[in-house]
């Protein structure tokens, strides 16, 4: 386990918020697990170039389409928060 960081130099409100913060488990899979086949709906979307380049690189390594990987991330995000 990592050593707990001491925030005594931070302003009181920030120090309290950090001390009471809860770590959220990473629910997104690594890029090599973002490969699935499902029915699709065609849309037009503008994305940040940095994100698109990341997915293009990862998709090339996995020999899949980058749009498929982006779709899987969005789908898992929606599944995670759909029932809350």
Secondary structure by P-SEA (a helix, b strand, c coil): cccccccccccaaaaaaaaabbbbccccccccccccccbbbbbbbbccaaaaaaaaaaaaaacccaaaaaaaaaaaaaaacccc
